[in-house]
Amino acid sequence: METTLIRKLACAVAVIALAGVAAHAETTAEILSRVDARKDMTRDVSRQIWEWAEVGYQETQSAELLASTLEKEGFAVERGVAGIPTAFVASWKRGDGPIIAILGEFDALPGINQDAVSSRSPIAGKAAGHACGHNVFAAGSLTAAISVKEWLERTGTAGEIRFYGTPAEEGGSGKVYMVRDGLFDDVDIAIHWHADDENSAAARTSLANRSAKFRFRGVSAHAAGAPEQARSALDGVEAMNMMANMMHEHIPQEARMHYVITAGGLAPNVVPDFAEVFYYVRHPETEGVEAIWARLENAARGAAQGTGTEVDWEIIHGNNPLW
Ligand SMILES: [Zn+2]
């Protein structure tokens, strides 16, 4: 089942990539049979990345497995691009032709671990897992990139095929830093996909988003013995959340705003001097995110002022929409 799925995905990506440069006639069936010939490698890489289940920016083994496999296939690999240890670009070139990029993600999700069975069955000792199939994504793209390279080689076609090892898709926006460093500037086409339960072209957009951790700092004291001396950082978080929840009624309906409290104190009888809330804001347009974001920052400032606490925030990630 897993092998069949990855095979189909690798084939689809390779065929789409080749559609742009197919100056030489070679039937889809021939290309598929060559992808098929690599099914054991594809399955093994997918399974290994699934086993490692490394979270964003810590995908050391997964990135190295992909990079070294591509190197063995004749690709030139540049590791640690954009200042990210697990980001890499592998390329193979013949003459001057179009530059085709195939993206590969390989990060796992924290807090999710699951055995390969259909009922809930966490694996003891594992803190993360591949919930949405980035292991399949990486292995399928790997085989597709190698297949395109072989096709260019075999047919003598001019062109360049690149595999972009893009870390931290899950909330880390690894690609943003790679784009900012100009790594995609000369690319003619970038092929991106995601594992799903069917093969189809997803002609849909994704929302622009921005996230930040808002950190409130107050004064701790015993909650019964000297509450008047305390200023609760958790009050700051709760006041901010209350304003944000009221704001929900007055933002465009296509916007999304959600949060989790990532620190809120340790015991009810100790007024917390530190609390943190992690926010996401999403909207179809970047400008829409920015407008809501400015109001959210005001809510944070107001919450701090009203509760006698201080607040600062760290932007965690930001993306333009995918059109
Ligand atoms: Zn995913």
Boltz pocket constraint, residues with backbone or C-beta under 6 A from the ligand:
constraints:
  - pocket:
      binder: B
      contacts: [[A, 132], [A, 133], [A, 134], [A, 169], [A, 194]]
      max_distance: 6.0
